[in-house]
Amino acid sequence: MSNTPPDRLSVNPRSPHYDEATLARGIGVRFNGIERNNVEEYCISEGWVRLPVGKSLDRRGNAMTMKANGTVEVWFLDEADAG
């Protein structure tokens, strides 16, 4: 496996950017200098994350999300524990 996290990743299994093996390693996300643990999807190159909005659900039962633009930093949690 690569030591570099993917440019874009989603936790929704229906998304084309979903990768179970990568998520199993654990992903840490820092957005605008604040470490976040509720990110639904991110894109490093475009500089955005999708965050849930409260407890609201859409008609398919997925969390309602909003897209926020800013600086995105991503790392693997298993590497952070080792080092």
Secondary structure, 3 states (H helix, E strand, C coil): CCCCCCCEEECCCCCCCECHHHHHHCEEEEECCEEECCCCEEECCCCEEEEEEEEEECCCCCEEEEEEECCEEEEEHHHHHHC
